[in-house]
Amino acid sequence: MHQSDIAAYRCRCAQFVLAITPPLSNLPHRDPSICGVPSIVIPRNDGRCVFTINADRDRKSTNLRRKDGKDERWFMYHCPRCNLAVAYDTADKEAAFTYILESALLPMDVDEGNSVNETRRI
C-alpha cells in the first residue's frame, strides 16, 4: 500500500477522525429508506478495506425505530474534540460494518511527508 492509497477525513471542527483505504467515495451507501439517515458502509471483515477511526464510541446504545418498524441499536462514535456524531455500529461487539454519517466528515490530503491537509467537502 502506498501513502496515496490512504484517504484521511476530519470532523467539521478540524479534528482528524478517519484514515481509510479505499476512500469513502468508493464504498457503498446504506439505503436511507431503511433507517432514514444517509450513511457510508465500511465493511469490517473485508481485507480490501482497512481503516482506523479516532472517535469516542458510546458504551450504551441509542435505540432507534427503523422505517420498516424494526428496532435497531446504534453505538455512536463522536468527535473527541467537539462531540459531533460522526459514525455508528449496529452491534455491541464485533460489528460487521461501521457506518459513517454521510455529511459528518470532510476529506483531507495525505502528502508524502505524512502531514494531512484539508481539501474539499464530501
N, C-alpha and C positions, 0 to 999 in steps of 0.2 A: 504494500500500500504506500502511495506517495502522499506527501502532505497536501497536495492539491486535491486529493480524493476526499479529504475531510471537510465537512461543512460545519460551520460554527454559527450559533444563534444566541441572541441576547434578549433579555427582557426589555420592556419599554423604558425602564429606569437605567439601562446600560449595563446591568449585571450579566456576566456570562452565565448561560444556563445549559446549553446543549452543544455537544460535539458528536457528529454522526457521519457515517458513511453507509449508504448513499445520502445525498441531500434530501431534505423533506419533500422537495418538488417531485422527486422520483418515487415517492411512496403513495400507497392508496389512501383514499379518504373513507372514513366511516360514513355510512349513509345517514345524513342528518334526519331523515324521516323516522329513524329508529329511536334516537334519543333527543332530537331537537337541537343538538349542538354540533356544528361542523368541527370535525377532528381529523387529524392525520394519524394513520395507523403505523406504529413501529412494531414489527414482529420481534419478540424477544428471543425466540429459539431458532432463528434463521441465521446461519453463519455468514450470509451475504450482508447482513445489517449489523453493524457494531456501533454502539453509542454509549455515552456517559452523560448523565443528567445531574447538574448542580442545582438541586432544588430540595426543599424540605417537604417530606411526604407525611401526610396526616396519618396518625395511628388509628384513628376511628374513621369509619366510612361515612359518607354522605349518602343517604338512601334516596333514590330518585325513581319516579314512576315513568316508564317509557311510554311512548305514544301507542304501543301495542298493548298496554295495560300491565305488562310485566314489571316487577321491581328490579332495580339494578343498584348495586353498591359501587360507589366511586371512592377511591382513595386518592385524594387530590394532592398534587405537587404544587408548591408555592415558591415564588422567587425568594431567595434568602435575604434580599435587601428590602424589597417593597411589599412582599407578601401577596403579590398578584398571582392568581391561579393560572398556571401555565400548562398543566398536563394532568392525567389521571390514569389509574389502573382500575380494572373491574374485579380484581381478586386480591385477597389479603396477602397471600404468599404465592410465589411462582406464577405470576400472571403471564399469559401467553402473549399479551400485547400491552404496550403503553400507548396512550393516545395523547397527542399534542393538540391543545386547543388552537384552532386554526389562526386566529388573529393575535395570539399572545406573544409570539416571538418574532424578532427581526433578525435577518441574516447578517453575518459578519464575514469579512475576508480573512483567510488564514494565509499569511505570507511566508516566504522561505525562512524568515528569521524567527518563526514561531510566535509572532505577535498577531493579535487579532484586531481587525478594523471593521467598523460598520460599513455596509454597502447600501442596501435598499430594503424596503419593507416587503414582507410576504403577505 
